[in-house]
Amino acid sequence: MRVGRVYLKCRIFAALKYWKSRTRRRMTDREICRSYHAARHKAQQIQILAELNDIDSLEIIKALVRGGERLPDSTVNKLYKRLDKLEMEIREREREYKAIAAALKGEK
């Protein structure tokens, strides 16, 4: 009986998913830094390491910074853009908060 490639890929994926759910072993910061340092495409490696360890990419970035690794400019720029966006959202929420508080106090 010949087994198709799609079937095999599904079986392998299922086995990996099962193994990952059973082991839940996280790489050490040193292992993360070593893998990142050896990678050719460093920005992509951050996401790969996050998926392998089943953690957020920010945790990988923290490990890399603690390990003294230099982050790609594209990653740093994305983080700063996200911070700017969050800051704008916070300002909007503060204005709304102040408006509601003023309304409850009867202020103009």
C-alpha positions as CSV (number, residue, x, y, z in Angstrom):
1,M,0.0,0.0,0.0
2,R,1.4,3.3,-1.1
3,V,1.1,6.2,1.4
4,G,0.8,9.7,0.0
5,R,3.0,12.6,1.0
6,V,0.2,14.6,2.5
7,Y,-0.7,11.7,4.7
8,L,2.9,11.4,5.9
9,K,3.2,15.1,6.5
10,C,0.0,15.0,8.6
11,R,1.3,12.1,10.6
12,I,4.6,13.7,11.2
13,F,3.0,17.0,12.2
14,A,0.7,15.1,14.6
15,A,3.6,13.3,16.1
16,L,5.6,16.5,16.6
17,K,2.7,18.2,18.1
18,Y,2.2,15.3,20.5
19,W,5.9,15.2,21.4
20,K,6.0,19.0,21.9
21,S,2.9,18.8,24.2
22,R,4.5,16.0,26.3
23,T,8.0,17.5,26.7
24,R,7.5,21.2,27.2
25,R,11.2,21.6,27.5
26,R,12.4,25.2,27.0
27,M,15.8,26.1,25.6
28,T,18.2,27.8,28.0
29,D,19.1,31.5,27.3
30,R,22.6,30.2,26.3
31,E,21.1,27.8,23.8
32,I,18.8,30.5,22.4
33,C,21.8,32.9,21.9
34,R,23.9,30.1,20.3
35,S,21.1,29.3,17.8
36,Y,20.4,32.9,17.1
37,H,24.1,33.7,16.6
38,A,24.5,30.9,14.1
39,A,21.4,31.9,12.1
40,R,21.8,33.5,8.8
41,H,18.4,35.3,8.9
42,K,18.3,36.6,12.5
43,A,15.0,38.4,12.4
44,Q,13.3,35.2,11.3
45,Q,15.2,33.1,13.8
46,I,13.6,35.0,16.6
47,Q,10.1,33.9,15.5
48,I,11.4,30.3,14.9
49,L,12.9,30.1,18.4
50,A,9.6,31.5,19.9
51,E,7.6,28.8,18.1
52,L,10.0,26.0,19.1
53,N,9.9,27.0,22.7
54,D,6.2,27.8,22.7
55,I,6.7,31.3,24.1
56,D,6.3,34.9,23.0
57,S,8.9,36.4,20.8
58,L,9.5,39.1,23.5
59,E,10.8,36.4,25.8
60,I,13.3,35.4,23.1
61,I,14.3,39.0,22.7
62,K,14.8,39.3,26.4
63,A,17.0,36.2,26.4
64,L,19.1,37.6,23.5
65,V,19.5,41.0,25.2
66,R,20.6,39.3,28.4
67,G,23.0,37.3,26.4
68,G,24.5,40.4,24.8
69,E,23.3,39.7,21.3
70,R,22.7,42.6,18.9
71,L,19.1,42.6,17.6
72,P,18.4,43.3,13.9
73,D,17.5,46.9,13.2
74,S,14.2,45.7,11.7
75,T,13.2,44.1,14.9
76,V,14.2,47.1,17.0
77,N,12.2,49.4,14.7
78,K,9.1,47.2,14.9
79,L,9.3,47.3,18.7
80,Y,9.7,51.1,18.8
81,K,6.7,51.5,16.4
82,R,4.7,49.3,18.6
83,L,5.7,51.4,21.7
84,D,4.6,54.5,19.8
85,K,1.3,53.0,18.9
86,L,0.7,51.9,22.5
87,E,1.6,55.3,23.8
88,M,-1.0,56.9,21.5
89,E,-3.6,54.5,22.7
90,I,-2.8,55.2,26.3
91,R,-3.1,59.0,25.7
92,E,-6.5,58.5,24.1
93,R,-7.6,56.3,27.1
94,E,-6.4,58.9,29.5
95,R,-8.4,61.7,27.8
96,E,-11.5,59.5,27.9
97,Y,-10.8,58.7,31.6
98,K,-10.5,62.3,32.4
99,A,-13.6,63.2,30.5
100,I,-15.7,60.5,32.3
101,A,-14.3,61.6,35.7
102,A,-15.1,65.2,35.0
103,A,-18.6,64.3,33.9
104,L,-19.1,62.4,37.1
105,K,-17.9,65.3,39.2
106,G,-20.1,67.7,37.2
107,E,-17.1,69.6,35.8
108,K,-16.9,71.2,32.3
